[in-house]
Amino acid sequence: RLSPLRHRATIITICLALLLVIGGIIGTAIGWHKILYKLQGTSHVATLDRSPGLAQFPEVNTQSLSPTRRKVIQLTQAEFAAQPAGTKYSQGAHEAWCADFVSWTMQQAGAPLKNPHTGSWRIPGTFTLREYYESAGRFKPADSGYQPRPGDVAIYRASPVFGDHTHIVLRNDDGMLTTVGGNENNKIRVFANQQRNYTGLLGYGVTE
């Protein structure tokens, strides 16, 4: 007969084994690549840039831009001035809202995105945002040589500056991007990447 201590240890061991089995089944069902994608991104949170960004919205030359791109710039300027809560862009969901901000802006500009999983105009995550642009033939990898223009969408993976993030390009000054993004320090921030640190940049979603 097992002693009480050994009996409890045996039960704990069995429970842990069951949890591992269940975890393996769930992981297989939803795709371990997505789990690892999320877990790896959390290791960079402590190093993210927390600076306040620019106090004023920069001047953007919109003369040569398409109507959609001009509208994107106008919308982001208005939202930057208003600084509403992130739930405005996430349909009330309390979540990281950088991709929601991009989705809302494109929808309001008359060029809505389409979530490949739900069909909604709102894409709440950077992983799915990249999927959308790739499926639409409008994703330009960072090493493709493409030079982003005002209104394009930059997408990052485990960036030491932004983490897993997305925001909208406002200016491209010889490789120094000025961007506007939601959920940067829990607000809408305009950021000039003067260090030109684009480690982790996956590429750009091209706005038509």
C-alpha positions in Angstrom: 0.0 0.0 0.0 1.3 3.5 -1.0 2.0 6.0 1.7 -0.2 9.2 1.6 2.8 11.2 0.3 3.5 8.7 -2.5 -0.2 8.5 -3.3 -0.4 12.3 -3.7 2.8 12.3 -5.8 1.4 9.6 -8.1 -1.8 11.6 -8.6 0.1 14.8 -9.4 2.3 12.9 -11.9 -0.8 11.4 -13.6 -2.5 14.9 -13.8 0.6 16.5 -15.3 0.9 13.7 -17.9 -2.8 14.2 -18.8 -2.2 18.0 -19.2 0.7 17.4 -21.5 -1.4 15.0 -23.7 -4.3 17.4 -23.8 -2.0 20.3 -24.6 -0.5 18.3 -27.4 -3.9 17.6 -28.9 -5.0 21.2 -28.7 -1.7 22.4 -30.1 -2.0 20.1 -33.1 -5.6 21.2 -33.7 -4.9 25.0 -33.8 -1.4 24.8 -35.2 1.8 25.0 -33.2 3.3 27.6 -35.6 0.7 30.1 -34.4 1.4 29.4 -30.7 5.1 29.8 -31.2 4.5 32.9 -33.2 2.8 34.4 -30.2 5.2 33.2 -27.6 8.3 34.3 -29.4 6.9 37.8 -29.8 6.5 38.2 -26.0 10.2 38.0 -25.4 10.8 41.4 -27.0 8.2 43.4 -25.0 10.7 44.8 -22.5 12.9 46.4 -25.2 10.2 48.2 -27.2 10.5 51.9 -27.8 8.4 53.8 -25.3 9.1 57.4 -26.5 6.2 59.7 -26.9 6.7 60.3 -30.6 6.2 63.5 -32.5 4.0 66.1 -30.9 2.7 67.4 -34.3 1.4 65.5 -37.3 4.0 65.9 -40.1 3.5 67.6 -43.4 2.7 65.0 -46.1 2.9 65.8 -49.8 -0.4 64.2 -51.1 -0.4 65.8 -54.5 0.8 62.7 -56.4 -1.2 60.2 -54.2 -4.2 58.3 -55.2 -7.6 59.3 -53.7 -7.4 56.4 -51.3 -4.0 57.2 -50.1 -5.0 60.9 -49.6 -8.0 59.8 -47.6 -5.8 57.5 -45.4 -3.6 60.4 -44.5 -6.5 62.7 -43.8 -8.1 60.1 -41.5 -5.0 59.3 -39.6 -4.3 63.0 -39.0 -7.8 63.5 -37.6 -7.6 60.4 -35.4 -4.1 61.5 -34.1 -5.6 64.8 -33.1 -8.6 63.2 -31.4 -6.8 60.4 -29.6 -9.9 58.2 -29.0 -9.9 54.9 -27.1 -8.7 51.9 -29.0 -12.1 50.3 -28.7 -13.3 52.7 -31.4 -11.3 50.7 -33.9 -11.9 47.2 -32.4 -15.7 47.2 -32.4 -15.6 47.4 -28.6 -13.1 44.5 -28.0 -10.5 45.1 -25.4 -7.4 43.9 -27.2 -4.1 45.0 -28.7 -5.5 47.3 -31.4 -2.7 48.3 -33.9 -4.2 46.1 -36.6 -7.7 47.3 -35.7 -6.5 50.8 -36.3 -5.2 49.9 -39.7 -8.4 48.0 -40.6 -10.6 50.8 -39.5 -8.7 53.4 -41.4 -8.8 51.4 -44.6 -12.5 50.8 -44.2 -13.2 54.5 -43.7 -11.0 55.4 -46.7 -13.2 53.2 -48.9 -10.7 50.4 -49.3 -11.8 47.9 -46.7 -9.6 44.9 -45.9 -11.2 41.4 -45.8 -10.4 39.0 -42.9 -9.6 35.7 -44.6 -11.1 33.8 -41.7 -14.3 35.8 -40.9 -14.9 37.9 -44.0 -15.1 41.0 -41.8 -13.4 44.3 -42.7 -11.6 44.1 -39.3 -8.4 42.1 -39.1 -7.4 42.2 -35.4 -3.9 40.6 -35.7 -0.6 41.2 -37.6 -0.3 37.5 -38.5 -3.7 37.6 -40.3 -3.0 41.0 -41.7 0.0 39.7 -43.5 -2.0 36.7 -44.8 -4.6 39.1 -46.2 -2.1 41.2 -48.1 -0.3 38.1 -49.4 -3.5 36.6 -50.7 -4.5 39.9 -52.3 -1.1 40.0 -54.1 -0.3 43.3 -52.4 2.5 42.3 -49.9 6.0 43.5 -50.6 8.7 41.7 -48.5 11.2 44.0 -46.7 14.0 42.7 -48.9 12.2 43.2 -52.2 13.5 46.7 -52.7 10.1 48.2 -52.6 10.1 51.8 -51.3 6.9 52.4 -49.2 4.7 55.4 -50.0 2.4 57.4 -47.8 -0.6 55.2 -47.0 1.2 51.9 -47.1 1.0 49.5 -44.2 4.2 48.3 -42.5 4.1 44.9 -40.7 6.6 43.8 -38.1 7.5 40.5 -36.4 9.4 40.6 -33.1 10.9 44.0 -33.9 13.2 45.3 -31.1 11.5 48.7 -31.7 7.8 47.7 -32.2 7.4 44.0 -31.3 4.7 42.3 -33.3 3.1 45.5 -34.8 1.6 47.3 -37.8 1.2 50.9 -38.6 0.8 53.3 -41.6 3.6 55.0 -43.5 3.3 58.8 -43.6 6.7 59.7 -45.1 9.7 58.0 -46.6 12.7 60.3 -46.4 15.6 58.4 -48.0 14.8 55.3 -46.0 13.8 57.0 -42.7 10.1 56.2 -42.2 7.7 58.4 -40.4 4.6 56.4 -39.4 1.4 56.6 -37.5 0.1 53.7 -35.5 -2.5 52.7 -33.0 -1.7 51.0 -29.7 1.7 52.6 -29.5 2.0 53.3 -25.7 -1.7 52.8 -25.7 -2.4 55.8 -28.0 -2.1 56.9 -31.6 1.6 57.8 -32.1 3.5 59.4 -34.9 7.0 58.1 -34.9 10.1 59.0 -36.9 12.5 56.1 -37.1 15.6 58.2 -37.1 17.8 55.2 -36.2 16.5 53.4 -39.3 16.2 50.3 -37.2 14.0 48.0 -39.2 15.0 44.7 -37.7 11.9 42.5 -37.7 10.2 44.4 -40.6 8.4 41.7 -42.6 7.3 44.0 -45.4 4.5 46.3 -46.6 0.9 46.0 -47.5 0.5 48.2 -50.5 -2.5 50.6 -50.6 -4.1 51.0 -54.0 
